[in-house]
């Protein structure tokens, strides 16, 4: 009897900070999913619009199915990537809310110790830099292992990030950094 010892695919859960179906950031997520190297699964986690705003009593009494599904998908992943635009100088509420749900139960949430990175595109000179900094800060406070250098803030004022080879290479670099992350020895 032969035991199949094929390696398990590495999984990166992706939270898209825009709910718009035609969002450029969603298209970047889909591009990464479609171009994932062999042995890597880019899992775009849908359903963020179905999450109620986090409220501790709601979570304690009857955690909503959408929150349970989100936690399970992220817990099953090897890493977590946020792909998000910037709204009014910060991350969209839908992304912040997802991180809130993932941070619970306190100290044992699905995001705890999970390698985390963020990238995104915006039609601004800074490419969403402030939103990406906020997402990193929030994820770090929630217990994620924010990976140094696993961030790309891409302006779309002068390039198309879906066809620009350098931008796509930087996006893939974030995924690679997440998968290569090794936690520091205690």
N, C-alpha and C positions, 0 to 999 in steps of 0.2 A: 504494500500500500504506500503510495506516494502522498506526502503532505504538501499542499501548495504553499510555498513560502514566498509568494509574490509580495512585494512591499505594499503597504497600505498607502493610498494616496494621501498627500498632505492637503489639508483643507484650510482655506482662508475665507472666513465669513466676511461679507461686505455689507456695510450699512450705507445706503445712499441717502444723503441729506436733502434731496429734492424729491418731492412726491410727483412732480410733473412727468408724465409718461415720455415726453419728448425731451427731457432734460439732457443737456450736454454731459453732465456728471454721470447720469445713468448710462449714457452711451459710452463713456469712458469705462465704467464698470463692466459693461457688456463686451467691450473690446478686450479688456483684460481677461474676462472669462473665456472668450473665444480664442484668445492667443495663449492661454495657459500652457505651460510646458507639460510634457508627459509626466504623470505622477502628481500633478497639482490640480486641485479643484478650487475654482473661484466660485463661491456660493453666495449669490446675491440674495440677501435676506429681505423678502418682501413682507408686507403687512404692517409696516411702521405706522401707517395712517390709522390702523385699527387699534393701536395702543391708546388707552385713556391716559390722561396726564397722571404721572406717578403720584400716588397718595398712599401713605403707609397703612392706613386702616383698610383700604380696598385690597391691598396686597395681603394683609394678614387674614382678612375674612374670607376672601375668595379670589385668588389671583386670576385675573382675566386670561382666557385661553390664548389671546394674542401675545401676552407677556410670557406665558409658559412656553409657547412655541419659540419666541425670540430667545429666551434663556437656553432652551435645549439646543437650538441651532448653533449659538455662539459657544456653548459649553463643549459641543462636539468638534469644534474647529481647533486647529493648531495656532491660529492667529486671527486677529480682528483688524480690518481695514475700514476706515471711514472715507467715503468719497463724497465730498460735499462742496456746495457753493458757499458764498458768504451772504448773509442777509443783514443789512444795516450794521455792518462791521463786526458781526459775530456769527456763530454757527446757527443754523436753523433750529427752531424749537423741536421739530420732529427728531433730530439727531440727539439733542440734549435729553429729550424725554427717553429715548431708547437707552442712552447711557445710564440714566437714572434707574430704569427698570433692571438693567444688567448689573448694577452695583449692589443689588439686594439679593439675598439677605446680607446685611452688613458683614463684611469680612469674608464672605463665602459666595459672593455673586459670581455669575458666569464670566465676568470680565477680569476677576482677580488673577493676577500673574500671567494673564494672556498677553502675548506680544501685540502691541498696538501701533498702527501707523495711520497717516491721513494724507490724502491728496485731493486735489480738486482744481477746477477751472472756474474763472469768473471773467466777465468783461470789464475788469478794473486793472489798473497798473500793477497791483500787488498780487493778483491771482487768488485772492481768498486767504491771504496770510493770517489775518486776525482770526478768522473763523477756525483755521487750522491750529493756531496756537491755543485757542479756547478749547477746542476738542481734545487736544493733547493734555491740557491742564485738567479738564474734567475727567478724562479717562484715567489719568495718573492718580487723582484723588480717589477715584472709584476703585483703585487697586490694580489697574492694568500695568503692564511692563511697557511703558512708552519707549520705543526703540529709537535711539539717537540716529538722526539722519533719515528716518523713514517718514519723510514729509516732502511733498512737492506742491507748491502753490503756483499754478500756471495761469498767466494772463492769456486771454484769447483775443486781445486787441490786435495782435500782429501775426498770429499763427492759427491754424486749425489743429487742435490737439489730437484729433482723430486721424490725421494724416502726417503730422510733423514727426519725423523719425526721432529727433532728439527728445521731444516731449514724451513720446511713447516709450522710449528707452528709460527715461527717468521714472515713469509710472511703473514699469516692470522692475526697476531697481528697488522701489519701495517694497513690492511683493517679495523680491529676493531677500531683502534685508530682514523682513519679518520672518521668513522661513529659515534664515541662517542664524537668527537670534539665539544666543545661549545666555541664560540667566547668570548673573555674577555669583560666584561661590560665596557662601555665607561665612 
